[in-house]
């Protein structure tokens, strides 16, 4: 995806333009809030970075599903856990958990929930354009 993004920045001579952008999650481009859910998003054209905070008791099927309008989460994710724990169950029944320092590739078709009494905080390097928005 990064290669495609940089190829899209080509000049008329067909060379990739040098580019650099710096943004801070301390000043996100967008903040989406749903019950027990905060998604802070910074956009870089077609790329995004999203900081997710899910409060204890959060569950996708209870707190995001009504907005998404799908049976399970259909957004792919590339996650990195900062704090707390998040349990994920794929539609096929496979399960996994992510916590501090863990990275996870997660395809569409899943439910997830916070484990324990600590909020889950993580970064998502893929789903920011779609997550916690109504399905089209």
Secondary structure, DSSP 8 states (H G I E B T S, - for coil): -HHHHHHTTB-TTS-B--------GGG-SEEEEETTEEEEEEEETTEEEEEEEE-TT-BHHHHTHHHH-SSSB---EEEEEEESEEEEEETTS-EEEE-TT-EEEE-SSEEEEEESSS-EEEEESSGGGTTTS---
